[in-house]
Amino acid sequence: MNVDDQKIIKKIKIEQNFSDVVFKSARAERFGITYCCPLDVDRVTNKKELCDWEESQSLVASIPCDAMITEIGIVFETELNEIMVIE
């Protein structure tokens, strides 16, 4: 397994943990069904936000130098002279 696969698996696990904690928190608030262990929603949320931030930074780093940042997104031409827009 290479480094990219490990990053993807790590991101999936973080997102699964986040969704699980948010679901349990919402269930406890709405129906009063609590989990036996205390939920650390803030820690899990911070971890997910850091993971999202790292991903957004890697996306920014992969933008070609000739790209234009516009109001609709990031516009650049591909090797096949197609116009790509990243919103």
TAGI-V188171 format. One record per residue. N is the residue number from 1. SS is DSSP state (hx for helix, st for strand, lp for the rest). BURIAL is b if it has 24 or more other ideal C-beta (glycine too) atoms within 12 Angstrom, else e. Layout:
# TAGI-V188171
[[N SS BURIAL] [N SS BURIAL]]
This chain:
# TAGI-V188171
[[1 lp e] [2 lp e] [3 hx e] [4 hx e] [5 hx e] [6 hx e] [7 hx e] [8 hx e] [9 hx e] [10 hx e] [11 hx e] [12 hx e] [13 hx e] [14 hx b] [15 hx e] [16 hx e] [17 hx e] [18 hx b] [19 hx e] [20 hx e] [21 hx b] [22 hx e] [23 hx e] [24 hx b] [25 hx e] [26 hx e] [27 hx e] [28 hx e] [29 hx e] [30 hx e] [31 hx e] [32 lp e] [33 lp e] [34 lp e] [35 lp e] [36 lp e] [37 lp e] [38 lp e] [39 lp e] [40 lp e] [41 hx e] [42 hx e] [43 hx e] [44 hx b] [45 hx e] [46 hx e] [47 hx e] [48 hx b] [49 hx e] [50 hx e] [51 hx b] [52 hx e] [53 hx e] [54 hx e] [55 hx e] [56 hx e] [57 hx e] [58 hx e] [59 hx e] [60 hx e] [61 hx e] [62 lp e] [63 lp e] [64 lp e] [65 lp e] [66 lp e] [67 lp e] [68 st e] [69 st e] [70 lp e] [71 lp e] [72 lp e] [73 lp e] [74 st e] [75 st e] [76 st e] [77 st e] [78 lp e] [79 lp e] [80 lp e] [81 lp e] [82 lp e] [83 st e] [84 st e] [85 st e] [86 st e] [87 lp e]]
